[in-house]
Structure formats: structure tokens, C-alpha cells
Amino acid sequence: MNVSNPVEGDKPPPKRKPIWPWLIALLLTLVVIYAHHRISLMLDDLAQMARDFVQLAKWILTKLEG
């Protein structure tokens, strides 16, 4: 028996790489995409609200003048 030359059958099968890091990366990517979408919606609403306040102030000023 030659110890320096192992038989092919003695080798353990190659280990599979774990999938959980990829699942965590996918989950974090989805969370970032969702957060970006929600923040964009909030900023759009904030911009619309600012325009509405300006329009309301102009309307009040016209009512006070006239």
C-alpha cells in the first residue's frame, strides 16, 4: 500500500459552497430597492406638498387683498 499516492475512491466528494450568503445578499438587495422606491415616493409627496402650500399661500393672499 502506497500512502503517498491515494486511490481516487478515497477522496471525499467536493464540498458544496453554502447558499446562505447569497440569500442574505439577495434579501439585502431587495430591501435596498424597496427602501429606494419608498423614499422616492416620500420625496415626491414632499415636493407636491410644498407646491400645494405655495398655492395655498397665494390663494390666501389674494383673498386678503381683494
N, C-alpha and C positions, 0 to 999 in steps of 0.2 A: 504494500500500500504506500503510495507516494503522497505525502502530506502537502508538498509544495504545489501540486497540480490537482486541484479539486475537480471532482466529477461535475458535469453540468447539472445533474439532478440534485446535487446537494445545495445549490444556490437558492436562497429564498426568493420568492416572487418579488418583483419590484413593487415598492410601496406606492400607493396612490397619493397624490397630493391632496391635502384637505380642501374641502369646498367652502367651509365656513368663512374664510377671509373674503372670498368672492361674494358670498351672500351679504356680508356686512358692507362691502363696498357698494353693492347694488342698492342696498337699503339706504345708505347714506346719500347716494346719488339721487335716489327718488325723493328723499326728504329735502335735499337742496333744491331740486327742481320745483317741488311743491311750495317751498318757502319763497322762492323767487317769484312764482306766479302770484302767491297771496300778497307779497309785498308790492308787486306791480299794481295789483288791483287796489290796494290801500292808497298808494301814491296817486293813482288816477282819481280815486274818490276825493282825496285831499285837494287835488288841483281843481276838481269840479266844485268842491265846497268853497274854495277861495273865490272862484269866479262868481258863484252864487252870492256870496257875501258882498262882493263889489257891486253886483247888480242890485242887491237889496239896499245898500247904502245910497246908490244913485237914485233909486226909486224914492227912498225916504227924503232925500234932499230935494227932489223935485216936488214932493208933497208939501214940504215945509216952505219952500219958496213960493209956491203958487197958491 
